[in-house]
Amino acid sequence: MSIVIKRLGRVDYEPVFAEMQAFTAARTAETPDELWIVEHEPVYTLGQAGKPEHILRDVGIPLVQIDRGGQVTYHGPGQVVIYLLLDLSRRKIKVRELVTAIEQAVIDLLAAYGVSAERRDGAPGVYVGNGENYAKIAALGLRIRNGCSYHGVALNVDMDLSPFDAINPCGYPGLQVIQTKDLNIPLSAHEAGEQLSQHLLQQLDSKNG
């Protein structure tokens, strides 16, 4: 099943959020699946069950309440976000399988540069480090409506990480965050988006094999 890749560049969050909802609401059985690659202007997003107490202080960055799962996270320039607008029913993929595929795509991208990364039980996303000394490099959150997914995955590439200090990232007090630049991976956000999208396509193709 073919997937259309759209490159949206660097844009505000809210219009893209509205576009995702509209695209999903208007889908038919024939609508091709799409991946949207984007960087956002600085924004905090709070999931539908998100708790405001995970926002520790106001640093002047707008907050948008949205309809994905999960708690609060930050998006900003230098972080690549890929939204997965997929008909899971048509692809016969369960939500848990999609989450695993997204995480594996990030793990495979990092492995290509000699960086070992892992999942953590009960905390969706991708982490680097070991034992208690670990940091989050990619966050993910999804919404499923009528068997179709939207929202997706955010990979920290080469960004200002300080806005994460004003929140409990993904609801975890003291959770450390890291980016590919800190791991000596020589990628811009644009390059990381291109490569991560290819890893995502490989994962989705394998689910349809």
Secondary structure, 3 states (H helix, E strand, C coil): CCEEEEEEEEECHHHHHHHHHHHHHHCCCCCCEEEEEEEECCEEEECCCCCHHHECCCCCCCEEECCCCCCEEEECCCEEEEEEEEEHHHHCCCHHHHHHHHHHHHHHHHHCCCCCEEEECCEEEEEEEECCEEEEEEEEEEEEECCEEEEEEEEECCCCCHHHHHECHHHCCCCCECCHHHHCCCCCHHHHHHHHHHHHHHHHHHHHC
